[in-house]
């Protein structure tokens, strides 16, 4: 299929941001202190994670992207701000001096993740209220809102955010977290993965049972659509017209981290350009297939997506 021109698509991304740090090294011995490998670190990389990765993916496809989130007054927060500016993203990162910016540190040895260390704290209510005020002012400047919930406390006002965006006539995509989806009621579409959906609706015994449970949830929440990403089973979209399924794109899976962010970004820019559900989830599925072949939180360029769609 022919991709639309995404340069006119305007996306507002709001949610939990984090800095993904990678320490790469060689493993040649076991520590004499404990039965663990010793990694001699040779290089490091820093990449935006969470909502920042959604923004980065949308910008890589050529969209106009604004990001609204909260960071600490620290070096990781400054690094995220710099990475966003380098990626051409208009970022408004509210500084909360009482918290530390969320950091996920991954230690990689022989191309395998050996350890992940997380640093995180919850933002203060004052900072979050200021963010909500700016959010309301920015709604007029976007076509689609993407709310990326990583459960880090940055979206305590998400119900109000959805209401404001829908009242302004904007499409709202939510990447959900936890087992209480009532807070996402009224969104255009939510995008849980298979495990996340199971937490909410329980285990299904077959496709017909999944369809019933997903459709019940969609109607209870007043959603236009529910998109379930299903790993090696591809993805399925449930909407008023029935279920649309996309099989997984056959390629070697290297790293699934951040693939959900890519799905949200691709879906958002397609919907911003007026695409229908079938085309939007096809592009999102292909984009996810490209990104899982890369190490860590990564992006898909417009050229890569064009090539993969041929």
PAZAPA-4460 file (N, C-alpha, C; in steps of 0.05 Angstrom, whole numbers, plus 32768, in hexadecimal, padded with zeros to 4 digits):
% residues 310
    n_x    n_y    n_z   ca_x   ca_y   ca_z    c_x    c_y    c_z   seq   type   mol
   8011   7FE8   8000   8000   8000   8000   8012   8019   8000     1      X     A
   8006   802F   7FF8   8014   8049   7FF7   800F   8058   8011     2      X     A
   8024   805F   801F   8021   806E   8038   801A   808B   8032     3      X     A
   8009   8097   8043   8002   80B3   8040   801A   80C4   8049     4      X     A
   8019   80DD   8042   802E   80F1   804B   8027   80F8   8068     5      X     A
   8039   80F1   807A   8034   80F5   8096   803D   8111   80A0     6      X     A
   8047   8122   808E   8053   813B   8097   803D   814E   80A2     7      X     A
   8024   814A   809B   800F   815C   80A5   8002   8150   80BE     8      X     A
   8009   8138   80C5   7FFD   812B   80DD   8008   8138   80F6     9      X     A
   7FF6   8140   8108   7FFE   814D   8121   7FF6   813C   8139    10      X     A
   800A   8133   8147   8006   8120   815D   800F   812C   8177    11      X     A
   7FFE   812A   818C   8005   8131   81A7   8008   8118   81B7    12      X     A
   8020   8113   81C1   8025   80FB   81D2   8028   8104   81EF    13      X     A
   801A   80F6   8200   801A   80FD   821D   801D   80E3   822C    14      X     A
   802E   80E3   8241   8031   80CB   8251   804B   80C9   8260    15      X     A
   8051   80B1   8269   8069   80AC   8278   8081   80A9   8265    16      X     A
   8095   80BA   826A   80AE   80B8   825A   80C4   80AB   826B    17      X     A
   80D7   80A0   825E   80EE   8094   826C   8106   8094   825A    18      X     A
   811D   8091   8266   8136   8090   8256   813F   8073   8257    19      X     A
   8141   8067   8240   814B   804B   823D   816A   804D   8239    20      X     A
   8178   8042   824C   8195   8041   824A   819F   8025   8245    21      X     A
   81B2   8022   8234   81BD   8008   822D   81DB   8008   8232    22      X     A
   81E5   7FF5   8241   8201   7FF0   8245   8209   7FD7   8236    23      X     A
   8219   7FD9   8222   8221   7FC2   8212   823D   7FBA   821A    24      X     A
   8242   7FA0   821D   825D   7F97   8224   8262   7F7A   821D    25      X     A
   8279   7F71   8224   8282   7F55   821F   8280   7F45   8239    26      X     A
   8278   7F2D   8237   8277   7F1B   824E   828B   7F04   8249    27      X     A
   829F   7F03   825B   82B4   7EEF   8257   82B9   7EDE   8270    28      X     A
   82AC   7EE6   8287   82B1   7ED6   829F   8299   7EDA   82B2    29      X     A
   8299   7EC9   82C6   8285   7ECA   82DC   8292   7ED7   82F4    30      X     A
   8283   7EE8   8302   828E   7EF6   8319   8296   7EE2   832F    31      X     A
   82AD   7EE7   833C   82B5   7ED7   8353   82A4   7EDD   836C    32      X     A
   8295   7EF3   836B   8286   7EFC   8382   826A   7EEF   8384    33      X     A
   825F   7EE8   836C   8244   7EDD   836A   8242   7ECF   834F    34      X     A
   8230   7EBC   834B   822D   7EAE   8332   821F   7EBF   831D    35      X     A
   822B   7ED5   8315   8220   7EE7   8301   8236   7EEE   82ED    36      X     A
   822E   7EF4   82D4   8242   7EFC   82C0   824E   7F17   82C5    37      X     A
   8267   7F1B   82BF   8274   7F35   82C0   8273   7F42   82A4    38      X     A
   8267   7F59   82A3   8265   7F67   8289   8278   7F7E   8289    39      X     A
   828A   7F7D   8276   829D   7F94   8272   8290   7FA7   825E    40      X     A
   8286   7FBD   8268   8277   7FD0   8257   8289   7FDE   8243    41      X     A
   8281   7FDC   822A   8292   7FE8   8214   8285   8000   8208    42      X     A
   826A   8002   8208   825C   8019   81FD   8241   801B   820A    43      X     A
   8235   8033   8207   821A   8037   8212   8209   8047   81FE    44      X     A
   81EF   8044   8200   81DC   8053   81EF   81C5   805D   8200    45      X     A
   81B9   8073   81F8   81A2   807E   8206   818C   8083   81F1    46      X     A
   8174   8079   81F8   815D   807D   81E5   8144   8085   81F5    47      X     A
   8133   8095   81E9   811A   809C   81F6   8108   8083   81F9    48      X     A
   80FB   8081   8210   80E8   806B   8214   80CD   8075   821C    49      X     A
   80BA   8062   821D   809E   8069   8225   8091   807B   8211    50      X     A
   8084   8090   821B   8076   80A3   820A   808A   80B1   81F8    51      X     A
   80A3   80B5   8201   80B7   80C1   81F0   80BE   80B0   81D8    52      X     A
   80BC   8096   81DB   80C1   8084   81C5   80AA   8084   81B1    53      X     A
   8091   8088   81BB   807A   808B   81A9   807F   80A4   8198    54      X     A
   8087   80BA   81A5   808C   80D4   8197   80A2   80D0   8182    55      X     A
   80B7   80C3   818A   80CE   80BF   8178   80C6   80AF   8160    56      X     A
   80B6   809A   8164   80AD   808A   814D   809B   8099   813A    57      X     A
   8089   80A9   8145   8077   80B9   8134   8087   80CE   8124    58      X     A
   809B   80DA   8131   80AC   80EE   8123   80BC   80E1   810E    59      X     A
   80C5   80C8   8113   80D5   80BA   80FE   80C5   80B4   80E5    60      X     A
   80AB   80B3   80E8   8099   80AF   80D1   8093   80C9   80C3    61      X     A
   809B   80DF   80CE   8098   80F9   80C1   8082   810A   80CC    62      X     A
   8075   8102   80E3   805F   8111   80EE   8069   8129   80FF    63      X     A
   8058   813D   8103   805E   8153   8116   8056   8149   8132    64      X     A
   8069   8148   8144   8064   813C   815E   806A   814F   8175    65      X     A
   8057   8150   8188   805B   815E   81A1   805A   8149   81B7    66      X     A
   806B   814D   81CC   806C   813A   81E2   8068   814A   81FC    67      X     A
   8057   813F   820E   8052   814C   8227   8055   8138   823D    68      X     A
   8068   813D   8250   806D   812A   8265   807B   8138   827C    69      X     A
   8084   8127   828F   8091   8130   82A8   80AC   8122   82AB    70      X     A
   80C1   8131   82B3   80DB   8126   82B9   80E5   8132   82D3    71      X     A
   80FB   8127   82DD   8108   8133   82F4   811C   8148   82EC    72      X     A
   8126   8156   8300   813B   816A   82FB   8156   815B   82FD    73      X     A
   815C   814C   82E8   8174   813B   82E9   817F   8137   82CD    74      X     A
   8195   812A   82CC   81A3   8125   82B2   8192   8114   829E    75      X     A
   8184   80FE   82A8   8173   80EF   8295   815D   8100   8289    76      X     A
   8152   8112   8299   813D   8124   828E   8148   8137   8279    77      X     A
   8160   8141   827E   816D   8153   826A   8174   8143   8251    78      X     A
   817C   812A   8255   8182   811A   823D   816A   8114   822C    79      X     A
   8153   810E   823A   813A   810A   822B   8132   8123   821B    80      X     A
   8135   813A   8228   812E   8153   821A   813F   8157   8202    81      X     A
   8159   8151   8205   816C   8154   81EE   8165   8140   81D7    82      X     A
   815F   8127   81DF   8158   8113   81CA   813F   811B   81BB    83      X     A
   812C   8126   81CA   8113   812E   81BC   8118   8145   81A9    84      X     A
   8128   8159   81B1   812F   816F   819F   813E   8165   8186    85      X     A
   8150   8152   818B   8160   8147   8174   814D   8138   8161    86      X     A
   8138   812D   816B   8125   811E   815B   810F   812F   814E    87      X     A
   8111   8149   8151   80FE   815B   8145   80E3   815B   8153    88      X     A
   80E3   8154   816D   80CA   8152   817C   80C7   816A   818E    89      X     A
   80B0   8176   818E   80AA   818D   819F   80A2   8182   81BB    90      X     A
   80B6   8181   81CD   80B1   8175   81E7   80AE   818A   81FD    91      X     A
   8099   8186   820D   8096   8196   8225   8097   8183   823D    92      X     A
   80AF   8181   8248   80B4   816F   825E   80B4   817F   8278    93      X     A
   809D   817D   8287   809B   818C   82A0   80AE   8180   82B4    94      X     A
   80BE   8191   82C1   80D1   8188   82D5   80C5   8188   82F1    95      X     A
   80C6   8170   82FD   80BE   816C   8318   80D7   8167   8329    96      X     A
   80DF   817B   833A   80F8   8178   8349   80F7   8162   835E    97      X     A
   80DF   8158   8364   80DC   8144   8379   80E0   8127   836F    98      X     A
   80E3   8124   8355   80E5   8108   834A   80FF   8105   833B    99      X     A
   8105   80EC   8334   811A   80E5   8322   810E   80DC   8308   100      X     A
   8119   80E4   82F2   8110   80DA   82D7   8112   80BC   82D6   101      X     A
   80FD   80AF   82CC   80FD   8092   82C9   8113   8089   82B6   102      X     A
   8124   8077   82BF   813A   806C   82AF   8138   804D   82B0   103      X     A
   813A   8041   8299   813D   8024   8297   8159   801E   828C   104      X     A
   8169   8012   829D   8185   800C   8295   8187   7FEE   828F   105      X     A
   818E   7FE8   8276   8191   7FCC   826D   81AE   7FC6   8268   106      X     A
   81B7   7FB0   8273   81D3   7FA6   826F   81D2   7F90   825B   107      X     A
   81E0   7F94   8245   81E0   7F81   822E   81FB   7F74   822B   108      X     A
   81FC   7F5A   822C   8215   7F4B   8227   8211   7F36   8212   109      X     A
   8222   7F35   81FE   8220   7F22   81E8   8204   7F24   81DB   110      X     A
   81FA   7F3C   81D8   81E1   7F42   81CB   81C9   7F36   81DA   111      X     A
   81CD   7F31   81F4   81B6   7F28   8204   81B4   7F3A   821C   112      X     A
   819B   7F40   8224   8196   7F51   823B   819B   7F40   8255   113      X     A
   81AD   7F49   8265   81B4   7F3B   827D   81A6   7F46   8296   114      X     A
   81A0   7F60   8295   8195   7F6D   82AD   8187   7F87   82A5   115      X     A
   8171   7F8D   82B3   8164   7FA7   82B0   8160   7FB3   82CB   116      X     A
   8168   7FCD   82CE   8165   7FDB   82E7   8154   7FF3   82E2   117      X     A
   813E   7FF6   82F2   812B   800D   82EE   812E   8021   8305   118      X     A
   812E   803B   82FE   812D   8051   8311   8114   8061   830B   119      X     A
   8102   8064   831F   80EA   8073   8319   80DD   807D   8333   120      X     A
   80CF   8094   8331   80BF   809F   8346   80A6   80AC   833A   121      X     A
   8091   80B0   834A   8077   80BB   8340   8077   80D9   8341   122      X     A
   806F   80E7   832C   806E   8104   832B   805A   8110   8340   123      X     A
   805F   8129   8348   804D   8136   835C   8034   813F   834E   124      X     A
   801F   8143   835E   8005   814B   8354   8006   8167   8348   125      X     A
   8016   8179   8353   8018   8194   8349   8023   8194   832C   126      X     A
   8038   8184   8327   8043   8183   830C   8030   8177   82F9   127      X     A
   8021   8163   8301   800E   8156   82EF   7FF7   8168   82E8   128      X     A
   7FEE   8179   82FC   7FD9   818C   82F6   7FE1   81A1   82E2   129      X     A
   7FFB   81AA   82E4   8005   81BD   82D1   8007   81B1   82B5   130      X     A
   800D   8198   82B4   800F   8189   829A   7FF3   8188   828E   131      X     A
   7FDF   8183   829E   7FC3   8181   8294   7FBA   819B   8288   132      X     A
   7FC1   81B1   8295   7FBA   81CC   828A   7FC7   81D0   826F   133      X     A
   7FE0   81C9   826C   7FED   81CC   8252   7FE1   81BA   823D   134      X     A
   7FDB   81A2   8246   7FCE   818E   8234   7FB5   8199   8227   135      X     A
   7FA4   81A5   8237   7F8B   81B1   822D   7F90   81C7   8219   136      X     A
   7FA5   81D7   821E   7FAC   81EC   820B   7FB7   81E2   81F1   137      X     A
   7FC4   81CA   81F1   7FD0   81C0   81D9   7FBE   81AF   81C7   138      X     A
   7FA6   81A9   81D1   7F95   8198   81C2   7F8E   81A3   81A6   139      X     A
   7F8B   81BE   81A5   7F84   81CA   818B   7F99   81C7   8176   140      X     A
   7FB2   81C0   817E   7FC8   81BF   816C   7FCD   81A3   8161   141      X     A
   7FBC   818F   8168   7FC1   8174   815F   7FA8   8168   8152   142      X     A
   7FAD   8151   8143   7F97   8142   8137   7F91   8129   8148   143      X     A
   7FA5   811E   8154   7FA2   8105   8163   7FB2   8107   817D   144      X     A
   7FA7   80FC   8192   7FB5   80FB   81AC   7FBC   80DE   81B2   145      X     A
   7FD5   80D9   81BA   7FDE   80BE   81C2   7FE5   80C0   81E0   146      X     A
   7FD8   80B0   81F0   7FDD   80B0   820D   7FEB   8096   8214   147      X     A
   8004   8098   821C   8015   8081   8221   8018   807C   823E   148      X     A
   800A   8068   8249   8009   8063   8266   801C   804C   826C   149      X     A
   8031   8052   827B   8044   803E   8284   8042   8039   82A2   150      X     A
   802D   8044   82AE   8028   803F   82CA   803C   804D   82DD   151      X     A
   8049   8062   82D3   805D   8070   82E3   8051   8089   82F1   152      X     A
   8037   808D   82EF   802A   80A3   82FD   8026   80BD   82EE   153      X     A
   802E   80BD   82D4   802D   80D6   82C5   8012   80DB   82B8   154      X     A
   7FFF   80C8   82BA   7FE5   80CB   82AD   7FCE   80C8   82C1   155      X     A
   7FD1   80D4   82D9   7FBC   80D2   82EC   7FA2   80E0   82E3   156      X     A
   7FA5   80F3   82D1   7F8E   8102   82C7   7F85   80F8   82AB   157      X     A
   7F8A   80DE   82A5   7F85   80D4   828A   7F67   80D5   8283   158      X     A
   7F56   80D0   8296   7F39   80D1   8290   7F30   80ED   8287   159      X     A
   7F3B   8101   8294   7F35   811D   828D   7F42   8123   8272   160      X     A
   7F5A   8119   826D   7F67   811E   8253   7F57   8112   823C   161      X     A
   7F4D   80FA   8240   7F3D   80EE   822B   7F23   80FE   8226   162      X     A
   7F16   8107   823B   7EFE   8117   8238   7F03   8131   822A   163      X     A
   7F18   813F   8231   7F1F   8158   8224   7F25   8154   8206   164      X     A
   7F35   8140   8200   7F3C   813B   81E4   7F24   8134   81D3   165      X     A
   7F13   8123   81DE   7EFB   811B   81CE   7EE8   8132   81CB   166      X     A
   7EE6   8143   81DF   7ED5   815B   81DD   7EE0   816E   81C8   167      X     A
   7EFA   816D   81C4   7F07   817E   81AF   7F07   8171   8194   168      X     A
   7EFB   8159   8192   7EF9   814B   8178   7F12   813C   8170   169      X     A
   7F23   8136   8183   7F3C   8128   817C   7F3A   810A   8180   170      X     A
   7F47   80FB   8170   7F4A   80DE   8174   7F5E   80D9   818B   171      X     A
   7F58   80C6   819C   7F69   80C0   81B3   7F71   80A3   81B3   172      X     A
   7F8B   809E   81B2   7F96   8083   81B5   7FA2   807F   81D0   173      X     A
   7F9D   8069   81DD   7FA8   8063   81F7   7FB7   8049   81F7   174      X     A
   7FD0   804A   8200   7FDF   8031   8205   7FDC   802C   8223   175      X     A
   7FCB   8018   822B   7FC2   8016   8247   7FD6   8006   8259   176      X     A
   7FD0   8009   8273   7FE0   7FFA   8287   7FCD   7FF3   829E   177      X     A
   7FD3   7FDD   82AC   7FC4   7FD5   82C3   7FAA   7FC6   82BC   178      X     A
   7F99   7FC2   82D0   7F81   7FB2   82CC   7F67   7FC2   82CE   179      X     A
   7F6A   7FDD   82D1   7F52   7FEE   82D3   7F50   7FFF   82B9   180      X     A
   7F41   7FF5   82A6   7F3F   8003   828D   7F28   8018   828D   181      X     A
   7F19   801A   82A3   7F03   802D   82A4   7F0E   804A   82A0   182      X     A
   7F27   804F   82A8   7F32   8069   82A5   7F37   8071   8288   183      X     A
   7F36   805E   8276   7F3A   8063   8259   7F20   8065   824A   184      X     A
   7F0A   8065   8258   7EEF   8066   824B   7EED   807F   8239   185      X     A
   7EE2   807B   8222   7EDE   8092   820F   7EF4   8097   81FC   186      X     A
   7F0A   8088   81FE   7F20   808B   81EB   7F18   8081   81D0   187      X     A
   7F26   8088   81BB   7F20   807E   81A0   7F28   8060   819F   188      X     A
   7F41   805A   81A7   7F4B   803F   81A6   7F5F   803B   81BC   189      X     A
   7F60   8023   81C8   7F75   801C   81DB   7F84   8004   81CF   190      X     A
   7F9E   8001   81D7   7FAF   7FEE   81C9   7FBD   7FDB   81DD   191      X     A
   7FAE   7FCB   81EC   7FBC   7FB9   81FF   7FC9   7FA2   81F0   192      X     A
   7FDE   7F97   81FC   7FE9   7F7F   81F1   7FD9   7F67   81FC   193      X     A
   7FE0   7F50   81F3   7FD1   7F37   81FA   7FD0   7F33   8218   194      X     A
   7FE7   7F36   8225   7FE9   7F32   8242   7FD9   7F47   8251   195      X     A
   7FDB   7F60   8248   7FCD   7F75   8256   7FAE   7F72   8254   196      X     A
   7FA5   7F69   823D   7F88   7F65   8239   7F7F   7F4E   824B   197      X     A
   7F8F   7F3A   824D   7F88   7F22   825E   7F84   7F2A   827B   198      X     A
   7F94   7F3E   8285   7F91   7F47   82A0   7F75   7F53   82A5   199      X     A
   7F69   7F5F   8290   7F50   7F6D   8293   7F38   7F5C   828D   200      X     A
   7F39   7F4B   8278   7F21   7F3C   8270   7F23   7F1E   8277   201      X     A
   7F3A   7F15   8281   7F3E   7EF9   8288   7F48   7EE9   8270   202      X     A
   7F4D   7ED0   8275   7F57   7EBE   825F   7F40   7EB6   824C   203      X     A
   7F46   7EB6   8233   7F33   7EAD   821F   7F3A   7E91   8215   204      X     A
   7F26   7E81   820E   7F2C   7E66   8206   7F30   7E62   81E8   205      X     A
   7F25   7E75   81D9   7F29   7E74   81BC   7F23   7E8F   81B0   206      X     A
   7F25   7E91   8195   7F21   7EAB   8188   7F05   7EB7   818C   207      X     A
   7EF1   7EA6   818C   7ED6   7EAF   8190   7ED3   7EBB   81AC   208      X     A
   7EDF   7EAE   81BF   7EDE   7EB8   81DB   7EEC   7ED3   81DD   209      X     A
   7F03   7ED5   81D0   7F12   7EEE   81D0   7F01   7F04   81C3   210      X     A
   7EF5   7EFE   81AD   7EE4   7F12   81A0   7ECD   7F1C   81B2   211      X     A
   7EC1   7F0A   81C1   7EAB   7F11   81D3   7EB5   7F23   81E9   212      X     A
   7ECB   7F1B   81F5   7ED6   7F2A   820C   7EE0   7F46   8203   213      X     A
   7EEE   7F47   81EC   7EF8   7F60   81E2   7EE2   7F73   81DA   214      X     A
   7ECD   7F69   81CD   7EB7   7F79   81C5   7EA7   7F84   81DD   215      X     A
   7EA4   7F73   81F1   7E96   7F7C   820A   7EA6   7F93   8217   216      X     A
   7EC0   7F90   8218   7ED1   7FA5   8224   7ECF   7FBF   8213   217      X     A
   7ED0   7FBC   81F9   7ECF   7FD3   81E7   7EB5   7FE3   81EC   218      X     A
   7E9F   7FD5   81EE   7E85   7FE2   81F1   7E83   7FEE   820D   219      X     A
   7E8D   7FE0   8221   7E8C   7FEA   823D   7E9B   8005   823F   220      X     A
   7EB1   8007   8231   7EC2   801F   8233   7EBA   8035   821F   221      X     A
   7EA8   802E   820D   7EA0   8042   81F9   7EB6   8049   81E5   222      X     A
   7EC6   8035   81DE   7EDC   8038   81CB   7ED2   8034   81AE   223      X     A
   7EDF   8043   819B   7EDA   803C   817F   7EE7   8022   8178   224      X     A
   7EFE   801D   8184   7F0D   8004   817D   7F1F   7FFB   8194   225      X     A
   7F25   7FE2   8194   7F38   7FD6   81A7   7F4C   7FC6   8197   226      X     A
   7F66   7FCE   8198   7F7B   7FC0   8189   7F8B   7FAF   819C   227      X     A
   7F8B   7F95   8197   7F9B   7F83   81A8   7FB4   7F7A   8199   228      X     A
   7FCB   7F80   81A3   7FE4   7F77   8197   7FEA   7F5C   81A3   229      X     A
   7FF0   7F48   8192   7FF1   7F2C   819A   800B   7F1E   8194   230      X     A
   8021   7F2D   8194   803B   7F21   8190   803C   7F11   8176   231      X     A
   8044   7EF7   8178   8047   7EE7   8160   802C   7EE1   8152   232      X     A
   8016   7EE8   815F   7FFB   7EE5   8152   7FF2   7EFE   8144   233      X     A
   8003   7F13   8143   7FFC   7F2B   8134   7FEC   7F3E   8146   234      X     A
   7FD7   7F4A   813A   7FC6   7F5C   8149   7FAA   7F5B   813F   235      X     A
   7F96   7F60   8151   7F7A   7F60   814A   7F6C   7F79   8153   236      X     A
   7F5E   7F86   8142   7F4E   7F9E   8148   7F31   7F96   814A   237      X     A
   7F24   7F9E   8160   7F08   7F99   8164   7EF9   7FB4   8162   238      X     A
   7EE6   7FB6   8150   7ED6   7FCF   814E   7EBA   7FC8   8146   239      X     A
   7EA9   7FDC   8142   7E8D   7FD7   813D   7E88   7FC6   8125   240      X     A
   7E9A   7FC7   8111   7E97   7FB7   80F9   7EA0   7F9A   80FC   241      X     A
   7EAB   7F93   8113   7EB5   7F78   8117   7ED2   7F78   811E   242      X     A
   7EE0   7F61   811A   7EFC   7F5F   8120   7F0D   7F5F   8107   243      X     A
   7F23   7F6E   8108   7F37   7F6E   80F2   7F51   7F63   80FD   244      X     A
   7F5B   7F4E   80EF   7F74   7F42   80F9   7F8B   7F45   80E5   245      X     A
   7FA3   7F4A   80F1   7FBB   7F4C   80E1   7FCE   7F37   80EC   246      X     A
   7FD7   7F25   80DB   7FEB   7F11   80E4   8006   7F1E   80E8   247      X     A
   8016   7F12   80FA   8031   7F1D   80FF   8042   7F1D   80E6   248      X     A
   8051   7F32   80E3   8063   7F34   80CC   807B   7F22   80D1   249      X     A
   807F   7F0F   80BF   8094   7EFA   80C3   80B0   7F07   80C0   250      X     A
   80BE   7F08   80D7   80DA   7F10   80D7   80E6   7F07   80F2   251      X     A
   8100   7F07   80F3   810D   7EFF   810C   8108   7F14   8122   252      X     A
   80FF   7F0B   8139   80FA   7F1E   814F   8113   7F20   8160   253      X     A
   811D   7F39   8162   8136   7F3E   8171   812F   7F49   818C   254      X     A
   811D   7F5C   818D   8116   7F69   81A7   80FA   7F76   81A4   255      X     A
   80E8   7F6E   81B6   80CD   7F79   81B4   80C9   7F92   81C5   256      X     A
   80DD   7F9B   81D4   80DA   7FB3   81E4   80D5   7FCB   81D3   257      X     A
   80C0   7FDA   81D9   80BA   7FF2   81CA   80A8   7FED   81B2   258      X     A
   80A2   7FD4   81AC   8091   7FCE   8194   8075   7FDA   8197   259      X     A
   806B   7FDA   81B0   8050   7FE5   81B4   8050   8003   81AF   260      X     A
   8066   8011   81B5   8068   802D   81AF   8067   8033   8191   261      X     A
   8074   8021   8182   8074   8024   8165   8058   8020   815A   262      X     A
   8049   800D   8165   802E   8008   815C   801D   8021   8161   263      X     A
   801F   802C   8179   800F   8044   817F   8016   805B   816D   264      X     A
   8030   805F   8168   8039   8075   8157   802F   8072   813B   265      X     A
   8032   805A   812F   802A   8056   8114   800B   8058   8111   266      X     A
   7FFD   804D   8124   7FE0   804E   8124   7FD7   806C   8126   267      X     A
   7FE4   807B   8137   7FDC   8097   813B   7FE0   80A8   8122   268      X     A
   7FF7   80A5   8115   7FFC   80B6   80FD   7FEA   80AD   80E6   269      X     A
   7FE3   8094   80E4   7FD1   808B   80CF   7FB5   8097   80D4   270      X     A
   7FAC   8096   80ED   7F91   80A1   80F4   7F91   80BF   80F0   271      X     A
   7FA7   80CC   80F6   7FA9   80E9   80F2   7FA6   80F1   80D5   272      X     A
   7FAD   80DF   80C3   7FAA   80E4   80A7   7F90   80D9   809B   273      X     A
   7F7E   80D1   80AD   7F64   80C8   80A4   7F61   80AC   809A   274      X     A
   7F75   809B   80A0   7F75   807F   8097   7F5F   8070   80A5   275      X     A
   7F54   805B   8098   7F41   8049   80A4   7F4F   8035   80B6   276      X     A
   7F3F   8027   80C6   7F4B   8014   80D9   7F5C   7FFE   80CB   277      X     A
   7F52   7FF4   80B5   7F61   7FDE   80A8   7F7D   7FE6   80A0   278      X     A
   7F7F   7FFD   8092   7F99   8007   8089   7FAA   800F   80A1   279      X     A
   7F9E   801B   80B5   7FAD   8025   80CD   7FBA   800D   80DC   280      X     A
   7FAB   7FF8   80E0   7FB7   7FE2   80EF   7FCB   7FD2   80DE   281      X     A
   7FC7   7FD2   80C4   7FDA   7FC4   80B2   7FF5   7FD2   80B4   282      X     A
   7FF5   7FEC   80B2   800E   7FFB   80B4   801B   7FF8   80CF   283      X     A
   800B   7FF9   80E5   8015   7FF6   8100   8021   7FDA   8104   284      X     A
   8015   7FC6   80F8   801F   7FAB   80FA   803A   7FA7   80EC   285      X     A
   803C   7FB3   80D4   8055   7FB1   80C5   806B   7FC1   80D3   286      X     A
   8064   7FD8   80DE   8078   7FE8   80EC   8083   7FD9   8104   287      X     A
   8071   7FCB   8113   8079   7FBB   812A   808C   7FA5   8121   288      X     A
   8086   7F99   810A   8097   7F83   8100   80B3   7F8D   80F9   289      X     A
   80B5   7FA6   80F1   80D0   7FB1   80EB   80DF   7FB6   8105   290      X     A
   80D2   7FC1   8119   80E0   7FCA   8131   80E8   7FB3   8143   291      X     A
   80DA   7F9D   8143   80E2   7F87   8154   80FB   7F79   814A   292      X     A
   8104   7F7F   8132   811D   7F74   8127   8135   7F85   8130   293      X     A
   8130   7F9A   8140   8145   7FAC   8149   8149   7FA9   8167   294      X     A
   8161   7FAF   8171   8166   7FAD   818D   815C   7FC5   819C   295      X     A
   814D   7FC0   81B2   8145   7FD6   81C4   812E   7FE6   81B9   296      X     A
   8128   7FFC   81C6   8114   800F   81BD   811E   801C   81A4   297      X     A
   8110   8018   818E   811A   8021   8174   8103   802E   8164   298      X     A
   810A   803A   814E   80F6   8047   813D   80F5   803A   8121   299      X     A
   80E0   803F   8112   80DD   8037   80F6   80DC   8050   80E6   300      X     A
   80EE   8053   80D2   80ED   806A   80C1   80D8   8068   80AC   301      X     A
   80D2   807E   809F   80BE   807E   8089   80C9   806B   8073   302      X     A
   80E2   806D   806D   80EE   805C   8057   80EC   803E   805E   303      X     A
   80F2   8037   8077   80F0   801B   8080   80D3   8011   807D   304      X     A
   80C0   8022   8085   80A4   801A   8084   809B   8016   8068   305      X     A
   80A3   8029   8057   809C   8027   803A   80A6   800D   802E   306      X     A
   80C0   8006   8035   80CC   7FEE   802A   80BE   7FD5   8034   307      X     A
   80B6   7FD5   804E   80A9   7FBE   805A   808D   7FBA   8050   308      X     A
   8080   7FCF   8046   8064   7FCD   803C   8063   7FC3   8020   309      X     A
   8079   7FC3   8012   8079   7FBA   7FF6   8073   7F9C   7FF4   310      X     A
***
